[in-house]
Amino acid sequence: MGVFMREKSIDSYVIIVGCGRVGANFANKLSDRDGNVLIIDKDKEAFRKLSPSFGGLATAGDATDIDVLQEAEMDRASAVVVVTNNDNVNIMVSQIAREIFKVKCVIARLYDPEREYVYKEFDIDTICPAVLSAREIDNILFETNRTNEKQNSNTICMEEKNEK
């Protein structure tokens, strides 16, 4: 995906909706890479989460309001990343980005994995913290169990050698 490219593309313009921990962190990363980024949040106090070196734009407004999105020039965005703490807002803004503004790359966070079908209907990529967390916990437990089994196996082999 173009959003994660290291080199700045002349036409690359990323809009992030939601300046919570995820939105602010991602906006800072893009800004550090000299990305052309605009972040929108209803609460202007949320922008305090942005790094002092943040070189993008921040605008306070309701991203479900078409006027706010037109002012943000969403129609020229190469990507829209929607990471508010509300699934309904995320679905609505994602659909607006895809259907009205014809943004090709739309990524949204969703908390309820059962709602994923709504995003899939509109060809919107999703990030689900619950699913990602469960997957990572499983990976950690699986790795821990594999490591423990290997250590136990080595211990048994060493004991057998010592007994002989």
C-alpha positions, 0 to 999 in steps of 0.5 A: 500500500502507498500509505506505508511507502518510505519515499514521499510521493508527490501526489501522496496525501493521507487523511487520518480521522481520529486523533487518539493514541492510534491516530496521533501515533500514525500521524506522527510517523507519517510526518516524520517521513515527510508525509503530506498528512492531515488529521481531523478530530472533533476535539481540538484538545486531542491534537496535544497528542501530536508530537511537537515536531508534527509537520502536518495539518490538524483540523477540528471538525466532525468528519461525518460532515461533508463540508469538513471533508470537502474543506480537507480536500478528501477528493485528492487524498491517496488514503484515508485512515479512520481510527475514531473510538466509535464503530458507527462513525468509522463505518460512516466516514469510511463509506463517505470516503469510498463512495462520495470522494472515491478514495481508493485506499480506505482503512478503518479500525473497528472494535466489533469484529461482527461488523466487518461484513459492512466494511467488506461490502464497500471494499474497506480494509479493517484493523480490529484490535480485538482480533489482532490482540487475540492473534498476538496472544496466541502467537506469544503462547504458542512460541512460549509453549514451543520454547518450553517444550524444546527446553524440556526436550533438551533437559530430558535428553541431557538427563538421559545422557547423564544417566548412561 
